Amino acid sequence: MKLSDIHQQNGAIMGERNGVAVPLRYFDAAAEHQALRKNILLVDYSHFGIASVSGDSAWALLNQVVAGDVSSIRDEQAMYSLILDRDGMIVSDLYIACDDERFLLISEWMSGEALCQLLRDQLAGNEEEFDEIEAIEPLTPDWGTLHLEGPYAWELLAELYGMDVIGLPFQEHMHVDELILLRSGKHGEFSYKLMGPRDELADVWQQLLEAGEKFDLRTGGLDYQRLARLENPCWEPGLFNDYSRCPIELQMQWTVRYDKDQFTGQEAVGERVEQGGRPARRRHDHRRPQRADAAARR
């Protein structure tokens, strides 16, 4: 059974993001938001676009496309950064994961093919500089993503995939069965993404529902994000596009590495920094999971 069939059979209100049908809500968005803060919320994030780029020149090509420094991550590590246009305005945020011999690009707002096209455009005319690119390929829509977050998310995943989940640091990933488990999130809770073939994820969805009963796990859709992101601001076009797409004005300059040799939008965003002062620093959440009873009191 497909994930979309499971959602429809269980009464989810469906919508479309990046050309992919995903639930907007199962219950009331406020109730799903409470599950995020108090228990576990399970959401189909298959609208996330995922692309892969491999070869010895892959990191250098990526470094010209994104604002962060891709050379700072090693195998099984990930980073959060931005894609800017030539005016220094945000096109999308994304995660970049170093996965053995390849890099994965994971974006909430762009399809896998759109991410690949960005890389191809940067490569065009620069083949001599990036002469060791093996492959640029979209993994979605064949792949999908399940997202779990909440104070008990780590405990549920540890039951299914072993104790290594407990020690998985923020912005790192591990392979579990045929899937990739990435610890990352935007809403201030323990958050994990399971990424892999969509047929596999349909079975995993059912396993999570069964194992999550004792944690009062709830399924949800994307509508809860509006509430969560008012509490924990992050890049959300629906919230910020009418105000600004400038990372400086949105206090997202911590995602930009200004001293890199070259990246799209570098000159424009650098000028804005000079006009507005020095970039602010931002702390990251590198907490390790606590015992469930302690986590619930946070």
Secondary structure, 3 states (H helix, E strand, C coil): CCHHHHHHHCCCEEEEECCEEEEEECCCHHHHHHHHHHCCEEEECCCCEEEEEECCCHHHHHHHHECCCHHHCCCCEEEEEEEECCCCCEEEEEEEEEECCEEEEEECCCCHHHHHHHHHHHHCCCCCCCCCCCEEEECCCCEEEEEEECCCHHHHHHHHHCHHHCCCCCCEEEEECCEEEEECCCCCCCEEEEEEEHHHHHHHHHHHHHHCHHHCCEEECHHHHHHHHHHCCCCCHHHHCCCCCCCCCCCCHHHCCCCCCCCCCHHHHHHHHHHHCCCCCCCCCCCCCCCHHHHHCC
